[in-house]
Amino acid sequence: QLPLPGSRLCLYEDGTELTESYFRTLPPQTELVLLGPGESWRGCASDIERFLVAFCSQGDAVVEAARKLLADERAPRRQKLLADLIHNLSHNILAEGREEDKSWFEGVESRFKSKSSYMRYSCQSRIRSYLREVSNFLSNVHPTGREDYRRIIDLMAERLKAMKYNGGYFDRREEEEAARLCTTEGWFSCQGPFDCAACPSKHSINPYSNKESRILFSTWNLDHIIEKKRAVVPTLAEAVTTRGGREVNWEYFYQLLFTVENLKLVHIACHKKTNHNLSCDKSRIYRTQQAEPRFP
């Protein structure tokens, strides 16, 4: 059936609309798209949009078709594309319990009954490891400051215990949105290198979706913007040694070490291990002294 009057021809590759003179200059086998009134074509972008619609609305059918193509595919590049597609669409994101998604829990200790409880624990483990690093630095502190350093570690440990080691950062069931780094479905977005406002590659992952994504997520880092080993901990050690009667603002150091005030979630490719060359805010190292009231 011929299209209605007002239809146009355009190039498949970029949507350029053809005039009669332009049409006569085209080489043989040029791919064209015939558009009816009101229709538009933006080249490959339109194909991608159509695929994304199918991707979201007919995921199972797309996976099945991709598996059939992969079975006979021999070109490595096409194999990789098809395998990645199948991986990204083969998920059971909304499932929480072991019985709902047994494959997700393969290799996970039996004490974890839900995905969220395991993800919360994995975040808590990272935060606990930071506390151990701070504690292990005690031997490097000057003897005159060790007692104060030890006291601050105890205060930090007490605060972390009360905050449940900030495990909510990875827990999609965390009710307070500001207290988690993922959506309610479990999608995490890379926040970019320490010296960038956002991730230039738009990395994202959902470790709740399948076993492979759960394992891959373990390679993502909670990166200290002001570095823990090079800056924060040495500055804390110096502060307790040279305080001269001033009170160390331990809560400032707590925020730098254990909270998203100084932590960015980053894909491994965005984790720059070079020296950040950033230092603690000198005005916040000690508590502000309240001036004594003066009376006339």
C-alpha positions, 0 to 999 in steps of 0.5 A: 500500500502506497503512503498518503500524500505528504510522505517523504524519503529520508536517509536511514543513517541520520534522517536527512530528508531527500529532495529530488535532486539529492535523491539522484546523487545517492550511490546504489544500495543507500538505505532509505526510510519512507515516512508518512505524514507526521512521522519522523526519523532520527537515524540510528537514534530512532532504532535505539529508541525502538529497541529500548521500548522493546527492552523495557516492555518485552524483556523476556522475548528479547532475551530469548531472541538474543540467546538464539542468535548467540547460539550460532554467533561466531564473531567475538564482538557480536558474541560480547554484545549479545552476552551483555544484553542477555546479562543485563536483561536476565534479572529478578530485581524485585525479588528479596528472599532466598526462595524468590531468587536462589541463584542470586544467593549462591555463595552467600552465607545462609544467615542472610535471608534477604538481598537487602540484609546482605547488601547492608552488611557489605556496606557495614563491612567497608565502614568497619574496615575504615574504623580498623585502619584508624585504630591501627594508626595508634602506634604511629601517634606521638605518645603524648597524644595516644590517650586522646586519640584512643578516646576519639576512636571510642567516640567514633565507634560508639557513633557508628554503632548507633548509626548501624555502621551506615549500612543503609547506604547500600540498602534499598529498603532504607526509608530515608532517601538521603541515607541510601545511595541507590533507588528503591529498586537497587540501582546505583550510579557512579558519582565520578572521580574525586575531582569531577562533579559527575561520572563522565561514563554514566556507569550504573549497576544494580547488584540486586538484579543477579549474582554476577552484578552482585559480585561486580559491585564489590569492585566499586569503591567508596572513595574518600575525596580527602584521602583517608591514609594520606590526609585525614588520619595523619591530620587527626593524629597531629591534632591530638598531639598539638592541641595545646588545650584545645578540643579536637572536633572529632565529629568533623573527622568522623564525617570525613572518614565514614559518611558521604560528606567525604565518600563517593561511590565510584566504578573501578574505572573512575577510582583514581589512585593518584594523590588527591592533594586535598587536605582537611579544613584547618578551621574545623579541626578544633572546636570553636572556643566560646568567648567568655562573657564580659560584664561591665 
